[in-house]
Amino acid sequence: MDAATRTGGPGTGQGSPTATGQTISKAGPAIPNLRDRIPKLEPRRRRQEPSNSTPVPETPALPPRPDLSTLEFRTPVRRILLRKDHELFLASPTFNLILSFVFSLSESVADTPISAIKDSDLSEPVKTILRILDETEALCKESPPDDQGGSRFGNKTFRLFLDKVKQRGSQWHAAFSNSGGKLPEAAVTEASAYLNQSFGNRTRIDYGSGHELNFMMWLLCLYQLAVLEKSDFKTLVLRVFARYLEVMRLIQMTYYLEPAGSHGVWGLDDYQFLPFLFGASQLLHHHFITPRAIHQELTLEEFGHDFLYLGQVAFVNSTKTVKGLRWHSPMLDDISSAKNWEKIEGGMRRMFVSEVLKKLPVMQHFLFGSLIPATEGMSEQDPNALGSEENEEEGGEVEVYDDSDGKRHVHQPTGWGDCCGIKVPSSLAAAEEMRKRGQVESLRRIPFD
C-alpha cells in the first residue's frame, strides 16, 4: 500500500477537511460535519421550590398548670359564636396553651419510632387511658350497625355507641387520680365533655379534625389536672394517640362516619390531621425513608406500623376505590415532592394553625371551660337557643338562626356556599361496600397513572 492510500490523500477519492470544518470531495459538493453543529447539552437546572413567606410557628412555652383550688369547674360550652369571638381566641393565652401542648407533643417524638416505646415506659395514667380506648373499641363491636341497604351515609346505630361511651365516662375517670387524690366530680364532668366529642357528632354522624382536636383537649385537661406529666408526652403520642387512631378507624368503617366539612380530595385527609404532624416529626432526620417513600407500597407495609405518617397514608390508600395518591389525595402527592421531612414538619405546623385553629367552621364548635378557658369579651352561649354541641344539627358554618317555620339555618358568608350542612357520603363506605361484595381487588386504575 502506497503512502497516498495510507494517509487518505488524493489517491483515496475521499477528499480532505477544510478550515471551515467541511470535507471537500472530488465526487460532489461539500458535506457538513454535523458533529461540530450539534448544540452543547447543558444539565437542566433544578427548579427552585416556591418559598413560603409564612414563618413556621414556634412552640410557645408551656404555661404553669392552674391552681385547682381556685378553679370553678363547669361543663364546657361553645364561646366562639361570632367572628369577633374567633379573633379574640386567636389572641388569647388559650390559643398559646393549645399550640404549646400540641407542638410539645410533636417535638417529644422527633426521630422516634413507635417500637421504641416499651410497656415499662408507660405510667399508670397512660395505662388507664389505653384501657379506656380498649373498652371504647369493645363498645363499638358490641353495637353493630343496622342494615341500611348499601347506603354510604352515616349509620344511626352510631348514636347508640356514643350513648354507651357517655354512660361510662364517670367510671372511666374514677380510675384517675392527681397529686391531691381523687378527681373532683365537677372536674370529671368537665374533662368528660371533651372525650365524648372525640369520636364524632351524635346527630350529624360525622367526624373530622375538630373531633380529633377534642381528644387532644381531653389529654390537655388531664395534664391541667396533674394526672399526666411532661414525662408522659412521648407515650401519649406513640401509644395513646396511635391507639386512638386504630379505634377511630374501626368506628369510621363500622358506622360510615361522614367527613365533617370535607371537600374531598382537596383536603389533606377526610378525617385526620395530627398523624401527619406527629408522623413528620417522627421521620424528621430518618436516614433512608424520604418523603417520596409514601409511593412505595413495600415501605408503607414494612414501616407503617412504626411511623404515624406512613400508617395514615397506607390507611387512606386502603379506603379508596381509585388507585394512586395523585388521583385520590393530590395534596399528599404534592407534599411528597418536598426535599426533606423538616420542610414537611414545618408545613404541618403551618397547616395546624391555618386549617384547624384559624378555621372558624372548625373552631365554632370548640368547647371552653375552666381548664381550657375562654377569654374576656367572648360571646356567651344561650343553651336554650342553640342546644348542646353534641345535638347541633348543622356544622361548619358561621351564622345560626331559626326561620319562621322553626327550621334552623346555619350559613357561612364566605367559602364553598354549602347551605345547611349538605351531607357528604362517607369516603370509607364505598370501599367497605366493595369488600362486602368480595370486590377487594377491583380498585380502578386511572389511565396513564
Buried (B, 14 or more C-beta within 10 A) or exposed (E): EEEEEEEEEEEEEEBEEEEEEBEEEEEEEBEEEEEEEEEEEEEEEEEEEEEEEEEBBEBBEBEEEBEBEEBEBBEBBBBBBBEEBBBBBBEBEBBBBBBBBBBBBBBBBBEBBBEEBEEEBBBEBBBBBBEBBEBBBEBBEEBEBEEBEEEBBBBEBBBBBBBBBBEBBEEBBEBBBBEEEEBBEBBBBBBBBBBBBBBBBBBBBBBBBBBBBBBBBBBBBBBBBBBBEEEBBBBBBBBBBBBBBEBBBBBBBBBBBBBBBBEEBEBBBBBBBBBBBBBBBBBBEBEEBBBEBBBBEEBBEEBBBBBBBBBBBBBBBBBBBBEBBBBBBEBBBEBBEBEEBBBBBBBBBBBBBEBBBBBBBBBBBBBBBBBBBBBEEBBEBEEEEBBBBBEBBBBBBBEBEEEEEEEBBBBBEEBEEBEEBEEBBBBBBBBBBBEEEEEEEEBEEEEEE
